Each structure stands twice: as structure tokens, then as C-alpha cells.
Amino acid sequence: MPRITPQTPGQPRIIQVPPLDVSPPRSMRRAGRGTALLLAAFLLALVYLIYVLVTRSAFYMAKSGQTGYGRVTDRNGDVLFDGTKPMSEYEAGHFADVGNLIGDTSGQMSNTVVSRNIELLANYSFLYGKNSGTVTLQTTISHKATRACYQALGAKNGTVTAYNWKTGEMLVCMSKPCVDPALGYDNIDSMPSGSLLCKAFSPTVPGSTQKVSTLIAAYEQNGVEAVNALQFTCEGSWVNASGGKINCHNAYGHGTQTLYEAFANSCNPYFAQLVQSRLMPLSAVIGTYTKMGYSVNGQKAEPLVMDGLTIPAASTVLTDSNTFETQWGCLGQGKTVVSPYQLMLWQGAIANGSGSAVQPYILAAHTDIENRVTQLGRTTRTGQFFSEAAAQGVRDVETDNAEKHYYVSLGEYRCGVKSGTAQIRQEGREYENSLLTGFCLDDDCPVAFCVLIEERTGNDISNAQLAKVLLDALRSENITKTAPPAASAAGG
């Protein structure tokens, strides 16, 4: 409403008019803010879409199968998979010892380097298109050492897994029988069982290599000195508190033994008496096993993972330390299963004397379609599996075992080892597998390993001889030297 200023005599009357309110109604202001927010959200979504197209286009193209693929090489540039040309152009058998680890793009195998890292192998980028360069994925694997172990097995099947316990580089992960991707899969129905699996990752009956875990549990509960001082008598067999009979492989028995002697003799009655003794509460054994990564009595344990590859956790059933089943499980039979990879990993934690292992990795470097090199592998640590005292105690026992009983087989190598014979009952058949797990302490060959020979007989290569083949091949390759960068392998 206009405001009239009081009139002063002799002056004109002034009428003040209020300013005009031209602001939009409140409802229009709310609508404007909403429109601005929608526009901002749209722009952010557009930016994200562009980012995905540029950075993840290779992944989606790889999954669609509408792109070419690059190469996977070993640590020295030797081709382990080639997506740039038919693999049949290579010499016969070139891929026969690495097929079920490296894999291919056929989709027949899922837990392989190629399958789990398919995005890194796609020869495609959003900016440059398809096949504008050659992508290379360099692994830490030694094809030379892998081939040596494969050939040393002869007609036998099995697996060899080894890594550098100082750096984490996976060096050998050989499994036999092995599919040869160059030959295709037309005869897949007639392939031997296990041809499409890497047995290094598959849980198996560990036999007496399980006594390493049981010894660790004893050390954790009672201390190294107290356990090393224990003596038990073996007369060829032993009857436990519930009437179960534990037999020794030596029918005549070993007599009264110390821990070091029983470990070297792989004496079942000694370790069964240790498990039943008051020094080993079952809860303590279960606690140690669980910390090491076992699934005990059905409790969930996380699988191990290495650059996308998955390895099921070890598992066992332990219900009563006075019963045959529990004692047998602590000796590596019954319902206990462990993968050779996990046995190797624990040996790495023993070799370094800390109880924590260096985490294995298999991908070293990636050369993208623009020839840019990205280093992938790096040295990291696992969690604490067991104490330093337990690690060092077992290391001493294993090295003593190697020095006194494996000198002829392992020669000049400074090793620690534990052997195992696993009794297998499968598909109506009974047979024995031979295992050896251990480590080398030499500065030029810092290797933790596990070897397994299936259905071994006295006429076949021994597990220690196979380990010697492994160490010889790795030492000759100078594995402590840094592998050449992936870029130099692109033309392999």
C-alpha cells in the first residue's frame, strides 16, 4: 500500500510506492533447485559412463568374445598362451605342461590365469579399437623348471608347486595329467581324470606331512624345549584310550624315541600318543589349526587367493583326542585334506622363521595395448599362522631331518623336509600317494615347495629325487635375479 508522507507547508505532497516483488513463487524456487540437481546428476552419470567406456571397455569386450587376445609369458618371455595366432603353430607339446594352470579362452576351465585375468589380455581399447597392439601378461612362472618336473614324473601323475619364500614369486605350479590347449577339446570325454584341474590347488590327503601342523600345535601349547624333550615308545602299533589301534609303517617298531627321531621316522604311534597326552588339549590343537587356515569340524575357513586363482582351505574333523578318528586326522589321514599349495605356503612361514609367510603371486607385469608397462607383483605378507618360536622349532627339526636322511637325494642343498605317504581309497581302489614338503635355505635358491607323486611304487622316481630336479632347474635359472620387464617379452 502506498505510503503518504505528511505534508509540510509550502511543499508538494510525496507519495512513496513500495518496491515491486518480482521473485518467483516458493514452489518455482523448489522446482529450480530440483532441476539443477537432476542436471548435475546427469552430468556426473555421463562422466562416469565415459570413464567406464574408457577404462572397462576391454573387460566387456573380453567377456563378449568380440576382441582378440594377447599373450601370457613366463618370467623369461617364453609364451605360455598366445591369443594372437593359432597355438597349433607352436611345436608339439609346448603347452602340455602348463595348460591346466594358464588355461585359454575356450571356457573349458575357469580357475586359470587366463580365465581369471581375461580383462588384462583383451587386445582392445576404447580409444584405439581392436588389435591395435599386442597385450602381454608376464607371469613369474619358470617354464623351464615346470617342463623339467613334468618330464621327470615320466608316466606318473602328480603335482609340483614351488615359490620364492623371500619375494613371493610363484615359480612352478605343474600338474599332471595336463590338457594341451593347442590340441583342443574334441576328446574331452576321453581325457584322463584331472586333466582340466591344477592339482596344486586341490585338497588331497596329506599323509605324514600333516605331522608338521600337529608339531606346531604342540609347540604353541607347551613350548619348543618341553616338546623336544618328550619321549614315547613305539612297538609297531599302539592302542589308544578308546581301544583304537594306530599302526606304524615299521612293524617291528622304533623303540623309545625323542621328537627329532620320531619326526624323521614318521612314527605314527609317537604322534598319536602326543595327541592323546595331557600336553595337547583338543581345544589347543583346534585353535592352532584354525589359525593356520583349516576348516575344523565344518567351521568356515576362507579360501586362499592368488591373483584371482582360488585354492580351497584345508579341512579336518577333530572331536575327541582319545579316539582313532581324531588321532588319525592329526596324522594326515581320515578326513584331513590339504592342498599342496597350502602345504608349500606353511613351509614358507617356517623357512623365514617368523610364522608369517610371504604371500605368493603369479602375475609379474602387464603391457597394455599402448605398450605401457605396469608392474603387478609385489612382496606382501600373510597373517600370522603361528608363533616365531614354533616356526623356528619346526625349521630346526626339518633341517635336521634333511641333513641326516636326505643328503644323498638332495645333495648340497641346505633344506628342511617332511615326507608323507597318503593312503587313498577312491572309486573302489586303494593306493598310496607320496609327498614331500619343505624348503631350501640357500641364498641362490630360496624356495618353499611341495611335490606329490600319485600311486608311486618302488620303481618310480622318489619324491626327494623329484624335489632335486626342481631345485636344480630353478638354481640354474638364477631365480634370485629380477625377471626382465614384460615389454621385452612382447615379441616372444
GULUMMAR-550290 format. One record per atom (N, C-alpha, C, CB): residue in one letter; x, y, z. Coordinates in steps of 0.05 Angstrom, whole numbers, plus 5000, padded with zeros to 4 digits. Glycine has a CB too. Layout:
<tiros>
AXYZ;...
</tiros>
This chain:
<tiros>
M501749765000;M500050005000;M501850255000;M498150005025;P501250454983;P502850694982;P502850835009;P501750894961;R505250955015;R505551095040;R505651395034;R508051005055;I503951555048;I503751845044;I505351985066;I500851945044;T507352125057;T509052275075;T507552535084;T511752355063;P507452585110;P505952835119;P506953085104;P506352875149;Q505053255096;Q505653485080;Q506753715098;Q503253575064;T508953835089;T510054075101;T508954315087;T513154065102;P508154525101;P507054755088;P509054865067;P506454975108;G508054905043;G509655015021;G510954805004;G511655195031;Q510754545011;Q511954324995;Q509754144984;Q513954155012;P510354024961;P508353844949;P508253584965;P509153774919;R506053464963;R505653214978;R507052984963;R502653144980;I508652814979;I510252594967;I508952334975;I513252604976;I508452174954;I507251904958;I509451694953;I504751854939;Q510251534973;Q512351324969;Q510951054962;Q513951294996;V511850954939;V510750694929;V512750464936;V510350704898;P511850254949;P513650034957;P514749894932;P512149824975;P517249784934;P518449644911;P516849404903;P521349554917;L516949354877;L515449134865;L516848864871;L515049174835;D515448664882;D516548404888;D516348234863;D515048264912;V518748194850;V518748034825;V520047754829;V520348184803;S520647664854;S521747404859;S519747184852;S522747374888;P520846954843;P518946734835;P517646624860;P520346514820;P515346504857;P514046374880;P515846164891;P511346254871;R515346094917;R516945894931;R516845624916;R516045854960;S514645554905;S514345294891;S516145284867;S511445244883;M516445524853;M518245534830;M521145514838;M517745784813;R521845634861;R524645614870;R525345324877;R525045784895;R523545174889;R524044894895;R524444734870;R521744774912;A522744794850;A522944654824;A525644714811;A520644724806;G526544954813;G529145034801;G531444884813;G529545334803;R531444864840;R533544724853;R533544424846;R533344744884;G531144304843;G530944024835;G532043984807;G528043934836;T531444174789;T532444154761;T535544164761;T531244374744;A536644344777;A539544374778;A540844114789;A540344604796;L539643994809;L540643744820;L540543514799;L539143664845;L538243504785;L537943304764;L540043334742;L535143314752;L540543584734;L542543644714;L545343564723;L542443944706;A545943624749;A548543554760;A548843254761;A548843674788;A546743114769;A546842814770;A547142704742;A544242704782;F545842824722;F546142724695;F549042764685;F544242874676;L550142994691;L552943044683;L554842854696;L553743334689;L554442794722;L556142604736;L555842324724;L555442604766;A553342254718;A552941984706;A554241974679;A549941924703;L554142184664;L555442194637;L558442164640;L554742454622;V559542304659;V562442284664;V563242004672;V563342494686;Y561641874690;Y562141604699;Y561941414675;Y560241524721;L559941454658;L559641284635;L562041294616;L557041354619;I562941534612;I565341574595;I567741434608;I565941874590;Y568041464634;Y570241344649;Y570041034646;Y570141414679;V567740924649;V567440634646;V568040544618;V564540544653;L567140694598;L567640624570;L570640624564;L566240814551;V572040814575;V574940844570;V576540634586;V575841114577;T575840594611;T577440424628;T576540134629;T577440524656;R574040074625;R573039794627;R572139684600;R570739784646;S572539824579;S571639724553;S572939454546;S572139924531;A575539434553;A576939184548;A575638944562;A579939204556;F574738994587;F573438784602;F570938684589;F572838884631;Y569238874581;Y566638794569;Y567038674541;Y564839034567;M569038774526;M569638654501;M570738374504;M571538824485;A572438334525;A573538074530;A571337874537;A575638084552;K569437964554;K567237794563;K565437724539;K565637924585;S565137904521;S563337864498;S564637684477;S562538124485;G567237654478;G568637494458;G569037634432;G567137244453;Q568537894431;Q568738054407;Q571438194404;Q566538254405;T573538074416;T576138204415;T578237994412;T576638384439;G580538074403;G582837894403;G584237894430;G584837974381;Y586037714434;Y587437694460;Y590437704456;Y586637444474;G591737774477;G594637794476;G596037534485;G595638024493;R598437564496;R600037334504;R600337324535;R602737344491;V600737084544;V601737034572;V604436914569;V599736854588;T606437014583;T609136914582;T610136824609;T611037124570;D612236674609;D613536604635;D615336834643;D615036344633;R616936804663;R618637014674;R620837104654;R619936924700;N621536934635;N623636994616;N622537044588;N625536764615;G619937074584;G618837134558;G617836904542;G620837284543;D618136654552;D617236424538;D614136424538;D618336164550;V612936384515;V610036404512;V608636174525;V609236434482;L606736224542;L605136024555;L602236014545;L605136064585;F601436234533;F598836244519;F599136464498;F596436314539;D597936414475;D598136614453;D595436644440;D600236524432;G594336884444;G591736944431;G592037094405;G590037104450;T594437134396;T594937284371;T595037104347;T597437444373;K595436844351;K595536664328;K594836384338;K598336664315;P594236204320;P593435934329;P595735804345;P592735754304;M595035694367;M597135564384;M598235314371;M596035494411;S596735214351;S597734974337;S600235034321;S595534874318;E600935284317;E603335354302;E605935304319;E603235644294;Y605535264345;Y607835204362;Y608534914360;Y607235284391;E611034844369;E611934574368;E610134404386;E614834554377;A609934144379;A608133964394;A608933954423;A608233684381;G606933974440;G607333954469;G608334204483;G609233734474;H608534434468;H609534674480;H607934764505;H609634894460;F605234714504;F603534804525;F602634574543;F601034944513;A603634334538;A602634094551;A603034084581;A603833844539;D605034234591;D605634224619;D604534464635;D608634214624;V603234654621;V602234894634;V599234934629;V603735134626;G598034764613;G595334814604;G593234854626;G594434594587;N593334684646;N591234704667;N591834914688;N590834434680;L594035054686;L594635284703;L594135544687;L597535274712;I595135564663;I594935814647;I592235824634;I597135824626;G591235594623;G588635594610;G588535724583;G586635724628;D586135784574;D585735914548;D583036054549;D585935714524;T582036134526;T579536284524;T577136114516;T579836524505;S577535854516;S575435674507;S573035654527;S576535394502;G573535714552;G571435694572;G571335414585;G568835754560;Q573135234577;Q573134964589;Q574134964617;Q574734784571;M575835154624;M577035164651;M576635444662;M580035094651;S575835464688;S575235724699;S577435824718;S572635714714;N578635644734;N580635734754;N583435734742;N580435544779;T583835904722;T586435914708;T587236204706;T586235784680;V589736254699;V590836524696;V589336674675;V593836514690;V588836554652;V587436684630;V584636754638;V587536524605;S583136554648;S580336594654;S579936804676;S579136334663;R581636804696;R581236994719;R582337274713;R582436884744;N583837304691;N585037564685;N584537634655;N588137554691;I582237554646;I581537594617;I581537884609;I578837464611;E580838064627;E580738344621;E583538444613;E579638514644;L585538354627;L588238444622;L589338354596;L590138354645;L588138144584;L589038024559;L587638124534;L588837724561;A585538284538;A583938374515;A585538564498;A581338504524;N585938504473;N587338684454;N585438894444;N588638524430;Y584439064461;Y582439264454;Y582539494474;Y579539134454;S582139734463;S581839964480;S579640144467;S584440124484;F578340304483;F576240474474;F577240684454;F574840614497;L579740774459;L580840984442;L582140874416;L582941134458;Y583240634417;Y584840534395;Y583540304380;Y587540464403;G581440184392;G580039974379;G581239704383;G579840034350;K580639524365;K581339234367;K583939174354;K579139064355;N585639014368;N588138914357;N589939124347;N587538714335;S590039354360;S591839574352;S594539544365;S590639834359;G594939334381;G597439274394;G597438994405;G598139484415;T599538914418;T599638644430;T599938664460;T601938474418;V597838594474;V597838594503;V599538354513;V595038594515;T601038394534;T602638174545;T602338164575;T605638204537;L601737934585;L601537884614;L603837704622;L598737764622;Q605737814636;Q608037654644;Q607637534672;Q610637834644;T608137274674;T607937134699;T610637094711;T606536864695;T610736994736;T613236934750;T614036644745;T612836994780;I612536494731;I612936204727;I615536154710;I610536084713;S617035954718;S619235854702;S618335624685;S621635774720;H618035664659;H617235454641;H619335234640;H616635554613;K621835304642;K624035114641;K623834924665;K626735254641;A623435024689;A623334854713;A620734694712;A623435024738;T618534814703;T616034664701;T616334424682;T613834854691;R617534474659;R617934254640;R619734034651;R619134364614;A621834114666;A623633914678;A622133734697;A625934064692;C620433844714;C618933684733;C616833514719;C617433864754;Y615633624699;Y613633474683;Y614933224670;Y612333654661;Q617233264659;Q618633044646;Q619632844666;Q620833144628;A620532934689;A621732764710;A619632564721;A622832924732;L617032644721;L614932474730;L614632224712;L612332624732;G615432244687;G615132024669;G612231954665;G616631784679;A611531704669;A608831614665;A607031664689;A608731314659;K608231764711;K606631814735;K605232084734;K608431804760;N603032094749;N601532344752;N602232474779;N598532304749;G601632724782;G602232864808;G602333164804;G604732754820;T603733294823;T603933584821;T606433674835;T601433714834;V607433894826;V609734034839;V609134324841;V612433984822;T609334434865;T608834724868;T611134844885;T606134774882;A612135074876;A614335194889;A614335504886;A617035084878;Y615235644906;Y615435934904;Y617836044919;Y612836064914;N618636284913;N620836414926;N619736524953;N622036644909;W620636404975;W619436475001;W620436745011;W620136265022;K622336864997;K623237135004;K621637354989;K626137164998;T621037304963;T619737514947;T616737454942;T621137524920;G615937204942;G613137134936;G612737044908;G611437364942;E614737044891;E614436964863;E613736664861;E616937034847;M611536604848;M610836324842;M612536234820;M607736304835;L613936014824;L615935924804;L615035684789;L618535864818;V613835494802;V612835244789;V610135174801;V614835004793;C608235114783;C605635024792;C604634824771;C603635264795;M606034594770;M605634394750;M603734174760;M608334264741;S602034084743;S600033874749;S599833684726;S597334004756;K599833424732;K599633214712;K597633004720;K602433094707;P595832914702;P595732984673;P594933264668;P593832794659;C595633364644;C595133644638;C594033664609;C597733814641;V591933814606;V590833864580;V592734034563;V588033994581;D592933974537;D594534144519;D592534314503;D596433974500;P592234564509;P590234734495;P590734744465;P590235014506;A593134704456;A593734714428;A592334494412;A596734704423;L591634274426;L590334044413;L587334064414;L591233794426;G586234264429;G583334294430;G582034104450;G582234264403;Y579434084449;Y577933934469;Y575933734456;Y576334124487;D576533654431;D574733464418;D574633194432;D575633424389;N576833124446;N577032874460;N576632904490;N579632734455;I575133114499;I574933174527;I573832944543;I573233424531;D572032784532;D570832564546;D572732344552;D568432454531;S574832324536;S576832104540;S579332204554;S577531984513;M579432454562;M581832554576;M582032424603;M581732864579;P584432374613;P584832264640;P583632444661;P587732214646;S582632324682;S581532484704;S583532684715;S580432304726;G582732924719;G584433134730;G585933294709;G586433004747;S585433244683;S586833384662;S586133684661;S586233264635;L583733754671;L582934034669;L583234184696;L580034054660;L584534054715;L584934174742;L587834204748;L583533994763;C588534414763;C591234444773;C591234314801;C592134744775;K592434084803;K592433924828;K593934064851;K593533654824;A595634254844;A596934404866;A594934554883;A598934604854;F592634624871;F590534774885;F588434594898;F589234964867;S588534334892;S586334154901;S587034014927;S585833934879;P585334034947;P585833894973;P586133594969;P583533954993;T588033484982;T588633194980;T589433095007;T590833144959;V589432835011;V590332705036;V593232765039;V589732395036;P594132895061;P596932975064;P598832765075;P597033215081;G597732555086;G599532355098;G601132485121;G601432235077;S603532395125;S605132485148;S606132765145;S607432295152;T605732895123;T606433185122;T604633335141;T606133295093;Q602433225149;Q600633345169;Q601933365196;Q598033185171;K603933195201;K605233205227;K606733465232;K607232975229;V607233615211;V608333885214;V606334065229;V609034015187;S603834055221;S601734215234;S601334125263;S599134195219;T601333865267;T601033755294;T603333835312;T600633455294;L605733835302;L608033915317;L607934215324;L610633855302;I607034375305;I606634665310;I604634705333;I605634805285;A602434545333;A600534565355;A601734495382;A598034385349;A603434295382;A604734215407;A606634435417;A606333955403;Y608234545398;Y610034765406;Y608535005416;Y611734845382;E606335075403;E604735305412;E603635275440;E602435355392;Q602935025447;Q601734975473;Q603734945495;Q600034725471;N606034825489;N607934745510;N610734865508;N608134455510;G611334995486;G614035095482;G615834895469;G615235175509;V617834995455;V619534825439;V621234625456;V621434995422;E622434725477;E624234555493;E622734325507;E625634725515;A620334385517;A618834175530;A618033955511;A616334295543;V617134025487;V616333825468;V618733665458;V614833955444;N620933805452;N623333655443;N624333455463;N625433855436;A623733495488;A624633315509;A622833075513;A624933465535;L620533075500;L618632855504;L619632595491;L615832925491;Q619032375504;Q619732105493;Q617231925495;Q622131985508;F616731785473;F614631575473;F615831325460;F612131685458;T614631105466;T615530845456;T613730745434;T615830645479;C615030645413;C613530525391;C614330225389;C614130675364;E612430055390;E612829765387;E611629655362;E611729615412;G611229825343;G610029735317;G607029815315;G610329445314;S605729835338;S603029925339;S602530025368;S600929705332;W600230165370;W599530275397;W596530295399;W600830555401;V595430215422;V592530215426;V591830465443;V591529955440;N590030625433;N589330875447;N587330825469;N588331085428;A586431045482;A584731025506;A581930915499;A584431295519;S581130945474;S578430845466;S578630565452;S577131045448;G581030445452;G581330185441;G582130175411;G578730035444;G582430415400;G583330425372;G586230365369;G582630705360;K586930235347;K589630145342;K591030315321;K589729855334;I593230445328;I594830605310;I597330445302;I595630885323;N597530375276;N599830225267;N602030405257;N598930035245;C604430305260;C606830435249;C607530305223;C609230435269;H608830455205;H609730335179;H611930125184;H610630555160;N613230155207;N615329955215;N614029755234;N617730095228;A613529515224;A612029315240;A613629235265;A611529075224;Y616229275265;Y617829205289;Y618029435309;Y620629115280;G617129665301;G617129895319;G619830045319;G616529805347;H619830275332;H622230445333;H623430455361;H621630715323;G622230325380;G623130345407;G622530615419;G626230295408;T623930695440;T623530955453;T624931175437;T624630945482;Q623431385430;Q624431585412;Q624131865424;Q623131575385;T625932045416;T625532335420;T623832445398;T628232485422;L623032695400;L621532825379;L623032825353;L620833115388;Y625532905353;Y627132915328;Y627132635315;Y630033005334;E627532425330;E627632155319;E624932075308;E628531955340;A622832135322;A620132055313;A619332215288;A618032115335;F620132465287;F619532625263;F620932505238;F620432915267;A623432435241;A624932325219;A623832045212;A627932295226;N623031885232;N621931625227;N619031635218;N622131455252;S617831875220;S614931905213;S613231695229;S614431875183;C613731685254;C612631475271;C609731545280;C614331425296;N607831385271;N605031435278;N604431405308;N603231255262;P605331185321;P604731145349;P605831375366;P605930885359;Y608231485360;Y609331705376;Y607431945374;Y612131785365;F606632025350;F605032265347;F602132215357;F604932355318;A601131975355;A598531915367;A598531945397;A597631625359;Q600731845410;Q601031885439;Q601232175447;Q603431725449;L602632325430;L602932615435;L600132745434;L604732745414;V598532675414;V595832795411;V594132725435;V594532705385;Q594332475445;Q592632395468;Q593632495494;Q592432085468;S596132575496;S597332655522;S595932905533;S600332695519;R596332945559;R595133175573;R596433435563;R595433145603;L598633415550;L600033655540;L598633775516;L602933585532;M596733625504;M595433715479;M592433715482;M596233525456;P591333915497;P588433935498;P587333975470;P587534185516;L585133845464;L584033855437;L583334135429;L581533675435;S582534295448;S581834575442;S584334725432;S580634715466;A586634655442;A589134785434;A589834705405;A591434725453;V589434445399;V590034355372;V588134485352;V589734045370;I585634495359;I583634625341;I584334925338;I580734595352;G585135055360;G585735335358;G588135385339;G586435445385;T590235225341;T592535255323;T591835195294;T594835065332;Y590334975290;Y589534905263;Y587935135250;Y588034645262;T586035235266;T584335445256;T585935695248;T582135525277;K587835765265;K589536005259;K591135955234;K591336065283;M591935705229;M593435645205;M591735645180;M594735375208;G589135645183;G587335665159;G585735425154;G588935725136;Y585635225172;Y584034985169;Y581035055174;Y584934765188;S579334915160;S576534895168;S576334645186;S574534875144;V575734695212;V575634475231;V572734425239;V577434535256;N571934175237;N569234085245;N567034245231;N568934115275;G567534315206;G565534445189;G565434745192;G562934335196;Q567134855209;Q567235145212;Q568335275186;Q568935235236;K567235495178;K568035615153;K570935725155;K566135845145;A572435675134;A575135785131;A575335915104;A577335565136;E576436155102;E576536295077;E578536155058;E577436585081;P577836125032;P579636015013;P582036195009;P578235964986;L584236084999;L586536244993;L586236354965;L589136074995;V587336584960;V587036714934;V589836814924;V585036954935;M590436764899;M592936854887;M592336964860;M595036624885;D592237234858;D591737374832;D589337264818;D594237344814;G587137234833;G584637144822;G584236844823;G584437224793;L586336684825;L586136394828;L585336324857;L588836264820;T583536144860;T582536074886;T583435794894;T579436094888;I584135754919;I585035504930;I583435444955;I588135504936;P581835224955;P580235154979;P581935125003;P578634904973;A580835195026;A582335175052;A582534885060;A580935335073;A584634815075;A584934555087;A582534505106;A587634535101;S581934245110;S579734185128;S580333915143;S577034165113;T579133885166;T579433645182;T577133625202;T582133635196;V576833395214;V574833345235;V576333245260;V572633135225;L576033395282;L577333325307;L575333355329;L579833515313;T574433125341;T572333125360;T573133035388;T570032965350;D575032845389;D575832735415;D578632625413;D573832505424;S580532745427;S583332675424;S583932385433;S585032855440;N582032245445;N582431965453;N581531765432;N580931905479;T580331865410;T579231685390;T581031655366;T576531785381;F580731435353;F582331375329;F581931585308;F581531095318;E579431675302;E578931855280;E580432115284;E575931915278;T580332225309;T581732485314;T584832445312;T580932595341;Q585832235324;Q588732185323;Q589632135294;Q589531955341;W588031985280;W588631925252;W588532185235;W586631715240;G586732365241;G586632615227;G589032785232;G584132765235;C590032785257;C592432935264;C594932825251;C592732955294;L594732575241;L597032445228;L596732455198;L597232155237;G594732605188;G594532645159;G592832445144;G597132645148;Q591132305158;Q589332115145;Q586432185153;Q590031815152;G584631995152;G581932045160;G580632245142;G581732125188;K579532455154;K578032665139;K579732915135;K575532735154;T582332895139;T584133125135;T584933145106;T586633105153;V584533385095;V585433435067;V586733715066;V583033415046;V588833735051;V590333985048;V591334005020;V592734005069;S591334235008;S592534274981;S595534284983;S591334524968;P596934184962;P599834224961;P600634524963;P600934104936;Y599034694951;Y599634984953;Y599735084982;Y597535144937;Q597734994998;Q597735085026;Q599934965042;Q595035015039;L600734705037;L603034585049;L605534745043;L603334295041;M605834825018;M608134995010;M608135265024;M608035034979;L605735385027;L605635645040;L606535635069;L602735755039;W605735425083;W606635395111;W609635365113;W605135165125;Q610735215093;Q613635185092;Q615035445089;Q614434985070;G613835635074;G615035895071;G615136045098;G613436065051;A613036005114;A612936135141;A614936005160;A610136115152;I615535755155;I617535615172;I620335695163;I617135315170;A620735705137;A623435775126;A624436045135;A623435765096;N622636245136;N623536515144;N623536545174;N621636725131;G622636345189;G622836345218;G620936535232;G625536405225;S618936635218;S617136835231;S614336725237;S616937075213;G613536515224;G610736415227;G608836565209;G609936445255;S609736765195;S608136905175;S609536875148;S607737215182;A608036805127;A609336755101;A609136995083;A608036515087;V610937015064;V610737205042;V608537105024;V613437245027;Q606637275016;Q604337195000;Q605237124972;Q602237415000;P604636884962;P605336824934;P603736994914;P604836524928;Y605137054892;Y603737184869;Y604737064843;Y604037494870;I603137084823;I603836954797;I603937154774;I601936734791;L602737394777;L602737594757;L604937794763;L600037734754;A606837824744;A609138004748;A608738274736;A611637874736;A607838284711;A607538544698;A605538524675;A610238644687;H604538754666;H602538774645;H603438984625;H599738824656;T603538914600;T604039114578;T601439154563;T606339014559;D600339404564;D597739444552;D597939494522;D596339684565;I595739554510;I595539584481;I597139824471;I592639614473;E597740014489;E599440244481;E602340204489;E598340494494;N603039954496;N605739884503;N606740014529;N607639964481;R604840074547;R605540174573;R605739934592;R603440384583;V607839934608;V608339704626;V607539784655;V611339634625;T605939604667;T605139634695;T606139394711;T602039664698;Q607739444731;Q608639234748;Q606439144767;Q611139324765;L605838884767;L603538784783;L604438654809;L602038584766;G606438494808;G607238344832;G608738514852;G608938114824;R608238464877;R609738594898;R609738414923;R608438874905;T611738454939;T612138284963;T610438384986;T615038274971;T608538204995;T606838265018;T606938025036;T603938335009;R605838055060;R605837845080;R603037745085;R607137935106;T602837485093;T600337375102;T599937455131;T600337065098;G597737365143;G597437395171;G599237205186;G594437345179;Q599137205213;Q600837045229;Q599536765232;Q601237165257;F600836565220;F599736285222;F600436165249;F600936115199;F602836215258;F603736105284;F606036275294;F604635805282;S607036225318;S609036405330;S611736365318;S609136345360;E613536565323;E616236545314;E617636305326;E617836805320;A617136255352;A618436035366;A617635765353;A617636035395;A615135735346;A614235485333;A615535455306;A611135475331;A615635675291;A616835665264;A619735585265;A616535945251;Q621135705283;Q624035645286;Q624435365297;Q625435845304;G622735275314;G622935005325;G622534795303;G620934955347;V620434835286;V619934645265;V622134655244;V617234695252;R623134905239;R625334925219;R627734765228;R626135225216;D628434765253;D630634615263;D630234315260;D631234675293;V627734225266;V627133935263;V627333855234;V624333875275;E626234015216;E626233945188;E629033945176;E624434135172;T630634145183;T633334155172;T635033915183;T634734425179;D634633845208;D635933605219;D635133355204;D635333575249;N632633335197;N631633105182;N632933095154;N628533125179;A633133325141;A634333325114;A637333265115;A633933605101;E638733375135;E641633325137;E642333035142;E642833505159;K640632905158;K641332625166;K640132415148;K640332585194;H638032485134;H636632275119;H636232335089;H633932225132;Y636832575080;Y636332635052;Y638832745038;Y634132845050;Y641132705050;Y643532815038;Y644132705011;Y645932775057;V643732445007;V644232314982;V642332424960;V644032004984;S639832454968;S637832534948;S638032834941;S635032474958;L638332994962;L638333294958;L641133414955;L636933424981;G643133244958;G645833344953;G646733574970;G646133414925;E647733784957;E648934004971;E646934214981;E650934144953;Y644434184975;Y642434384983;Y641934385013;Y639734334968;R641834615025;R641134645053;R638134655056;R642434905066;C636934425061;C634034405061;C632934325088;C633134205040;G630334355090;G628734235112;G626434095099;G627834445133;V625733855107;V623633705093;V621933535112;V624833525071;K619633465103;K617933255116;K616533105094;K615833385136;S616832845095;S615532665075;S612832575086;S617332425068;G611232455068;G608732345076;G607732135056;G606632565078;T606431925066;T605231725049;T602231735055;T606431445054;A600631795035;A597831835038;A596331585028;A596832085024;Q594731465044;Q593131235036;Q590531325025;Q592631045061;I590031255000;I587731354985;I585731124979;I588531494959;R583231174984;R581130984976;R579231144959;R579630855001;Q579131074933;Q577431234915;Q576331054893;Q579131454902;E573731064889;E572330914868;E573030624869;E573131024841;G573030514894;G573430224897;G576430144895;G571930074877;R578230334893;R581030274891;R582530374915;R582230394865;E584730234922;E586430324944;E589330354933;E586330124968;Y590530574939;Y593330614931;Y594530824949;Y593430704901;E597130884945;E598631074961;E599831294944;E600730924978;N599631534954;N601031764942;N603431834959;N599132004940;S605531934947;S607932004961;S608332304960;S610431864949;L608732434983;L609032724984;L611632794998;L606732845000;L612633034991;L614933155005;L614533455005;L617633074992;T614533575029;T614233865031;T616633965046;T611533945045;G617534205038;G619934315051;G620834575040;G622134115049;F623334645044;F624434895036;F627434875032;F623835125057;C628535065017;C631435085013;C632335355025;C632235054983;L634435355040;L635435595054;L637735725039;L636235525082;D638635615017;D640935725002;D640135994991;D641835534980;D642036184992;D641536454983;D640836474954;D643936634989;D641936294938;D641336294909;D638936124901;D643736214893;C637635994921;C635335824915;C633335834939;C636235544910;P632336064946;P630436084969;P627635984961;P630336364980;V627235724962;V624835604952;V623335444973;V625435424928;A620735484975;A619035304991;A617435144971;A617135465010;F616934884976;F615834714956;F614134494968;F618034594939;C612634364951;C611234114957;C611033954931;C608334174969;V611833704933;V611533524910;V609833284918;V614433424900;L608233184898;L606432964903;L606632774879;L603533064908;I607132524884;I607132324863;I604932124868;I609932174861;E603132104850;E600731924854;E601431634847;E598432014836;E600431454864;E600731164861;E603631084856;E599031074837;R605431204872;R608231144869;R608930864878;R609931354884;T610730734864;T611730474872;T614730494875;T611030254851;G616030284885;G618830294890;G620630334865;G619630044903;N619430284841;N620930314817;N620830594805;N620030114796;D619130764816;D618731034805;D620731224818;D615831124810;I620831464806;I622431684818;I621331744846;I622331934800;S623131794864;S622231864892;S621532154894;S624531784912;N620032224916;N619332504919;N621732674924;N617332534943;A623832574937;A626332724941;A627832764915;A628132584962;Q627832564898;Q629132594872;Q627732804855;Q629332324858;L625132804857;L623533004842;L624133284852;L620532934843;A624333304879;A625033564891;A627733664882;A624933554921;K629633474879;K632333544869;K632233644840;K634133294871;V630633524824;V630233614796;V629133904796;V628233434780;L627233954814;L626134224817;L628234424825;L623834224838;L629734374846;L631734564856;L633934604835;L632834464882;D634834384822;D636934414802;D636034604779;D637634144790;A633534564770;A632534734748;A632235024756;A629834624739;L631335074781;L631035344790;L633735484795;L629235354815;R635535334807;R638235454812;R639535534786;R639935264828;S639335364766;S640635414740;S639435654726;S640435174722;E637035734734;E635735964721;E636236224736;E632735914720;N637736204758;N638336444773;N635836594782;N640236634757;I634236464797;I631536574804;I631736824822;I629836364817;T634036864835;T634237104852;T634537354836;T636537064872;K635137334810;K635437564793;K632637654784;K637237494768;T632237914784;T629638024776;T629037954747;T629638334779;A626637854742;A625837784715;A625738024697;A623037644716;P626237984671;P626238214652;P623438334651;P627138124625;P623138594645;P620538724644;P618838604622;P620839024639;A616238624626;A614338494608;A614638604579;A611438544618;A615438854576;A615538964549;A617538814532;A616439254551;S619638704543;S621538564527;S620538284519;S624138534543;A618338204532;A617237944525;A615137954504;A616137814550;A614338194496;A612038224478;A612538104451;A611438514474;G614938074443;G615437954417;G616137654419;G617638084403;G615637534442;G616437254447;G615037054430;G616137184475;
</tiros>
